[in-house]
Amino acid sequence: MSRIAQFLVVIERADGCYGAYVPDLPGCVAVGKTEREALKHIEEAIQLHVAGLTQAGVQVAEPTSTHRYVFVQLD
C-alpha cells in the first residue's frame, strides 16, 4: 500500500546556487543553479532516500517539521 507524505524542504540561496535539505530526513540534501532546479533535485533525493530506508527495513516516520516566520526589527 502506498501513501503520500508532505516533507518540509528548506531552501537556502548561496553564492551562485541554491541548496535544499529536509529536516525530517537527516542527510537528504540537494543543490541546483536555480531554486527550481534545487527543488527538482531534492524531490529526487527524497524519493531515493525513502527507497533506501525502505530497502534497509527502516520504517519512514511521518514528517513532523513545520515552519513559522518570526519578524524582528532591524536597525
Buried (B, 14 or more C-beta within 10 A) or exposed (E): EEEEEEBBBEBEEEEEBBBBBBBBBEEBBBBBEEBEBBBBBBBEBBEEBBEEBEEEEEEBEEBEEEEEEEEEEEE
